[in-house]
């Protein structure tokens, strides 16, 4: 997946992770309700689920009615309880409102089976023992109001309510490399804000780079803002894409795809890498030649000089400024078929070589080298009486590792390198 980017094109995600659960210990509170003999504590345990403040009030209403603490209008059948939760959007507070229970049943109403009337009018109280539930509605632990009220009393939250502890949904992918996120596996994040529980949350495109290498599968996961996996309670899903292996089977992931928008950039990176590898290979070849010639002190200088003519030497498709002097180096390199150079060059992985070097590696043969070198040396002999004629017998001796033949051969190789450097310098001066 090297040089690839991946994006979450579309995620059909149900807002179905519960904010109130027994595991979070935020699912219980109590109502201290007035009776004819004093008060009675009513302990409420909320079933696991997704609740807002209105839902909590509905649950409180249902519980009081189911336990018989209500009055019912004989004409309309409307049921009334004596406390409730409301949201005050102006002050961003949750409020608990307590209504005093009368001393006698009002005319035209029927009392619930458990409701009895106090001797003096008093209202219910909210009792919170769980700090986790108190955080949901913004209340500390304690009893609110602190004493039973005799009039309609409103108690407001003293801290910001955190009805849902998941403010942001983070999508992670184990193959990605995101340099802009604290966790490099993050590919996208979105908020359920403005979406009602059990409804769909929408997303938008965001391309993230991927880790180098091959993968047989990728794992997608939904987490909260603390990167803890979400407990998605929706029992079914619709998967329209097989592009990603999903760790959570209840997540609907559609259209996960690898972006091809950066192909040109990837191609350029690969090309640059080939050129760097090619340069390194050429440098090593020239170092071997110079060192083998017995001039180790000049090895670095000769290698750097040869490197400057770079791909012109090993890639015939490149233009040459001094062809007559570069060709002897081509012949010398290709003629350098002594074990040390040949073995090292053949051992190089093809993937690290430029196309020109791969071609040389594939066509490596002693016969070709002898032919090329003989051809060039014959031209040199015609120009210089001091040049050695490389006969077939002499080349065979070099190939067999004969010390004297090898020494003589390397003298010619060394001279070829020097001639090429001189020709290169002369060509530059001529241009100026």
Secondary structure in CASP SS format (residue, H / E / C, confidence):
PFRMAT SS
TARGET T0000
AUTHOR 0000-0000-0000
METHOD secondary structure of the structure
MODEL  1
X C 1.00
X C 1.00
X C 1.00
X C 1.00
X E 1.00
X E 1.00
X E 1.00
X E 1.00
X E 1.00
X E 1.00
X E 1.00
X E 1.00
X E 1.00
X E 1.00
X C 1.00
X C 1.00
X E 1.00
X C 1.00
X C 1.00
X E 1.00
X C 1.00
X C 1.00
X C 1.00
X C 1.00
X C 1.00
X C 1.00
X C 1.00
X E 1.00
X E 1.00
X E 1.00
X E 1.00
X E 1.00
X E 1.00
X E 1.00
X E 1.00
X C 1.00
X C 1.00
X E 1.00
X E 1.00
X E 1.00
X E 1.00
X E 1.00
X E 1.00
X E 1.00
X E 1.00
X C 1.00
X C 1.00
X C 1.00
X E 1.00
X C 1.00
X C 1.00
X C 1.00
X H 1.00
X H 1.00
X H 1.00
X H 1.00
X H 1.00
X H 1.00
X H 1.00
X H 1.00
X H 1.00
X H 1.00
X H 1.00
X H 1.00
X H 1.00
X H 1.00
X C 1.00
X C 1.00
X C 1.00
X C 1.00
X E 1.00
X E 1.00
X E 1.00
X C 1.00
X C 1.00
X C 1.00
X C 1.00
X C 1.00
X E 1.00
X E 1.00
X C 1.00
X C 1.00
X E 1.00
X E 1.00
X E 1.00
X E 1.00
X E 1.00
X E 1.00
X C 1.00
X C 1.00
X C 1.00
X C 1.00
X E 1.00
X E 1.00
X E 1.00
X E 1.00
X E 1.00
X E 1.00
X C 1.00
X E 1.00
X E 1.00
X C 1.00
X C 1.00
X C 1.00
X C 1.00
X C 1.00
X C 1.00
X C 1.00
X E 1.00
X E 1.00
X E 1.00
X C 1.00
X C 1.00
X C 1.00
X C 1.00
X C 1.00
X C 1.00
X C 1.00
X C 1.00
X C 1.00
X C 1.00
X E 1.00
X E 1.00
X C 1.00
X E 1.00
X E 1.00
X E 1.00
X E 1.00
X C 1.00
X C 1.00
X H 1.00
X H 1.00
X H 1.00
X H 1.00
X H 1.00
X H 1.00
X H 1.00
X C 1.00
X C 1.00
X C 1.00
X C 1.00
X E 1.00
X E 1.00
X E 1.00
X C 1.00
X C 1.00
X C 1.00
X C 1.00
X C 1.00
X C 1.00
X C 1.00
X C 1.00
X E 1.00
X E 1.00
X E 1.00
X E 1.00
X C 1.00
X C 1.00
X C 1.00
X C 1.00
X C 1.00
X C 1.00
X C 1.00
X C 1.00
X C 1.00
X C 1.00
X C 1.00
X C 1.00
X E 1.00
X E 1.00
X E 1.00
X E 1.00
X E 1.00
X C 1.00
X C 1.00
X E 1.00
X C 1.00
X C 1.00
X C 1.00
X C 1.00
X C 1.00
X C 1.00
X C 1.00
X C 1.00
X C 1.00
X E 1.00
X E 1.00
X E 1.00
X E 1.00
X E 1.00
X C 1.00
X C 1.00
X C 1.00
X C 1.00
X C 1.00
X C 1.00
X C 1.00
X C 1.00
X C 1.00
X E 1.00
X E 1.00
X C 1.00
X C 1.00
X C 1.00
X C 1.00
X C 1.00
X E 1.00
X E 1.00
X E 1.00
X E 1.00
X C 1.00
X C 1.00
X C 1.00
X C 1.00
X C 1.00
X C 1.00
X C 1.00
X C 1.00
X E 1.00
X E 1.00
X E 1.00
X E 1.00
X E 1.00
X C 1.00
X C 1.00
X C 1.00
X C 1.00
X C 1.00
X E 1.00
X C 1.00
X C 1.00
X E 1.00
X C 1.00
X C 1.00
X C 1.00
X C 1.00
X C 1.00
X C 1.00
X C 1.00
X C 1.00
X C 1.00
X C 1.00
X C 1.00
X C 1.00
X E 1.00
X E 1.00
X C 1.00
X C 1.00
X C 1.00
X C 1.00
X C 1.00
X E 1.00
X E 1.00
X E 1.00
X E 1.00
X E 1.00
X E 1.00
X E 1.00
X E 1.00
X C 1.00
X C 1.00
X C 1.00
X H 1.00
X H 1.00
X H 1.00
X H 1.00
X H 1.00
X H 1.00
X H 1.00
X H 1.00
X H 1.00
X H 1.00
X H 1.00
X H 1.00
X H 1.00
X H 1.00
X H 1.00
X H 1.00
X H 1.00
X H 1.00
X H 1.00
X H 1.00
X H 1.00
X H 1.00
X H 1.00
X H 1.00
X H 1.00
X H 1.00
X H 1.00
X H 1.00
X H 1.00
X H 1.00
X C 1.00
X C 1.00
X C 1.00
X H 1.00
X H 1.00
X H 1.00
X H 1.00
X H 1.00
X H 1.00
X H 1.00
X H 1.00
X H 1.00
X H 1.00
X H 1.00
X H 1.00
X H 1.00
X C 1.00
X H 1.00
X H 1.00
X H 1.00
X H 1.00
X H 1.00
X C 1.00
X C 1.00
X C 1.00
X C 1.00
X C 1.00
X C 1.00
X C 1.00
X C 1.00
X H 1.00
X H 1.00
X H 1.00
X H 1.00
X H 1.00
X H 1.00
X H 1.00
X H 1.00
X H 1.00
X H 1.00
X H 1.00
X H 1.00
X H 1.00
X C 1.00
X C 1.00
X C 1.00
X H 1.00
X H 1.00
X H 1.00
X H 1.00
X H 1.00
X H 1.00
X H 1.00
X H 1.00
X H 1.00
X C 1.00
X C 1.00
X H 1.00
X H 1.00
X H 1.00
X C 1.00
X C 1.00
X H 1.00
X H 1.00
X H 1.00
X H 1.00
X H 1.00
X H 1.00
X H 1.00
X H 1.00
X C 1.00
X C 1.00
X C 1.00
X H 1.00
X H 1.00
X H 1.00
X H 1.00
X H 1.00
X H 1.00
X H 1.00
X H 1.00
X H 1.00
X H 1.00
X H 1.00
X H 1.00
X H 1.00
X H 1.00
X H 1.00
X H 1.00
X H 1.00
X H 1.00
X C 1.00
X C 1.00
X C 1.00
X C 1.00
X C 1.00
X C 1.00
X C 1.00
X C 1.00
X H 1.00
X H 1.00
X H 1.00
X H 1.00
X H 1.00
X H 1.00
X H 1.00
X H 1.00
X H 1.00
X C 1.00
X C 1.00
X H 1.00
X H 1.00
X H 1.00
X H 1.00
X H 1.00
X H 1.00
X H 1.00
X H 1.00
X H 1.00
X H 1.00
X H 1.00
X H 1.00
X H 1.00
X H 1.00
X H 1.00
X H 1.00
X H 1.00
X H 1.00
X H 1.00
X H 1.00
X H 1.00
X H 1.00
X H 1.00
X H 1.00
X H 1.00
X H 1.00
X H 1.00
X H 1.00
X H 1.00
X C 1.00
END
